[in-house]
């Protein structure tokens, strides 16, 4: 109990209420200590619940009372993998601002997105919302571009910016085409066998091999082997660890998690990672070797898994909406005359293709949850609510993109909403920020767009696609920060490409 009340005192909450309880514990005979401690715990919990419900600064924000009392319901759904769906239900019931834990608030508006994640200009009166350390930081010795402080982030981003620029993207197009060609070649071999193909895996194979080569000069060999490299497999197997680690950090027992992870897995992870990296050089103005190694983990996932997720989700929604699929195939096979025309510049001109992938990002955002930030010192006003410092705030992508306050027919796959259809003029399109926004938005945004457009166009140029019955409910998935995707079983039938050629 001493620890509990010490914690209570440090937060400056309920100090007055704690005094009589402490006095009571001091005057009662020691033989009854256990009973007294139990009573103290019950009383403390009761007062704590009342405080969170009625007197805490966030008490006026809409949300279920059970969630306002304790973070346990939030943690429960995180562990179940259905937090994205649960939070959407809360927003559907309580509106665009929801308190989902004693000190956490969720928003689903474009205004909140800008306030929390956007650029802060001098004299604007707004301040930077720092990333939540408990969510982003693990027990590794070096920070990365994903969890570093603002100063280190600027340094790392400056060093990486040239590799993700438009100029670099076009200079690397030959490398990209090499893996797109290999992707099509391997799928042609698989399709000839007449069996259903797991497109979730094959999209992963292509994007992981490509980012491996672009970032480190060596692919993972997934396309050649038709299977996952050990490092890639471990990446998927560790998806749930992020949620577990965050909860452990919030409960103050994060240091115990390292002892619960299998040592063999940890060793295999290190060996696999070192196998694909070149020894980095060290530069006082650059990144230390440890920083580069830590950065590699997140860079590979951010540059591959998320793009593969977009392609998997978009393919699924196309195949359960055949009219949209047919319209996209018609654009690709009528606008293009040969595979040689399928370049980054050309696919960017295919308006329906671009709209389809935008709608894919809306319906199936690669990161469905909200990435938490902390309110700065002295508090801040967001969406009309004053929030005290250190309040956790976020905009959950899936909840925001599937809300009827932002989009007409939010659960329907309608690419036309991105093409000026007047029926969707009231859509709040500014809320679609799958790559986040502001100074810490995704540095690989251009690469992701180029990859996804090239791979999708080449796929639909070469093959007719049919969804297998085994994947009719593919989108019913759990999330642990990222989607826990199952196999997307698709039948591929090779075609000639251009419509006129196909008719021959």
Steps between C-alpha positions, in 0.01 A plus 500: 500500500791735567594478132142573396475811711846617406386480141183683592700779658734535202209565266357765729162327495282440806771582753242634743287189471802279560593660835224351721558160343869512584419613855254215538764251389747640752278477812354153451691212663749322272321166551227628274732645234383273218135583558575870521702489179211332327258766623740773396521355150122482469457855627777630276347333196155638583628856541717465190196392295294793627781740418540368145126516442416842644804716583778402263567769230382260226172419679289711260623322188247245364570132544391190691531529879673164533780619271530827693554311826778268387721422197425129543220489235736671254780253575257209476398589145861569400589147608195356321605672180164671450582847633459660155141374476419576864623857472295555184191385688580749776532783247175394331327528837671798665611715206829632357669537841515201737673443831601134489719480813548719810770709328448425128281667237427402139400737217380429144503842332738664254531796737621275780743328264658834418508614863662180628732396217536806275774758457521768769585848377666771707247734656207266439458432870507124446773268622638164399325190631787260575474129426390282790823341624318205656361405159803564280802422713624153580804386695749532215795732570458721192210715384377489139330744268171357626547555875775762531461846646443788258867599476623148420207451265597806295859372478397151390237622257748737338740210443228278355310761298709465183428126481123561500487807275318513165836514323625190680173322431530542124868410504408174673217412263709233327550325835129522571415359157740211558294383798167578337610286203606221732167529687308454173732220387452301821123555498488374141670179613258464791194574285601230251449241775131594519500541878383792710780741587539674834537861385564623855828307500599588144447871553719467808766310305520776238505797737748348747741403221474846349559694823784263589677586176422873507605544861787252535597385153383142560151347473357254750457239226128454569394509134765248396423257780125553507525530878593735780856582603545421874523871585175573315323206663608617844373848418149364448521267798587793726204714392314444827804589709449871432160495668628289791800728549286816501264359762793380711657848480172663602475266798860573599622145441661547160836381633347156562404449136859435391510200734182358347624503139660175380878534494528281189268734311705800606826338383351391168372852449845651551670247270244553226526875524879510484494261206335756270675820612827638378736621772417872534764771510502739790488875460486763772231682304322188392355201680692268727515130416249418773258761370519358149436147622200605708368715217516208259224309678240772474614616158453158346153452650387855420625468142358158425233354728280808487512515118422129478210558739359774276528274194340205678210709629444677169505169310244352739258792473533503122416131481186531713394803294522361148366815331791698646743225405373494141523879475861497622601217268339685210705814575827308526453287190360777281728788600821297474626331185782289641677409822781736403259791554448406864732749664473710816420811297236321291315323780475831686286620207247217534231687692282203592804300615602784731141530628479124565814505714379809688179317575705198603687718749169625637332161529806311620765738641830317559513639855138484620548637852594848617867569567505667844644840580520686831353843572784750566576680824223722645236328289341573164156542343403244234159490335363741760614296801778610733735208564754499785865427425597136444150406386526231233342608170469332160298479179423134420508454124244222469246674724544833321483355150196282572299776671186635334589842640793504256384291203174416328448122494819451702493120487464483122794476261436792261812635321282758321492709819860603414413600142272796560168312513257768633326239713808499725562876505437508876762233575767631737788377286757696701464244779665232284859512625625139478862618498433742788586867458735767627875477562481132596289372214610187315827566319430212260166633370622546141652152496179345629292671231741394224524139622127451543406654164762310302422165662121534470508617138743226394292238681174602331668543163623142509226309685128468552428455872231304681453487877475152648220410742757446776569876504147638473529645854867591476455845654376356833838532664663585829739791544807539718610844380519338152247262348542132580430398141392155387561349157319669211425210268461609138484311170716661230442449129767634264379735225665695218470843660370763254131458410569493127773241551269289720240493226747351251 
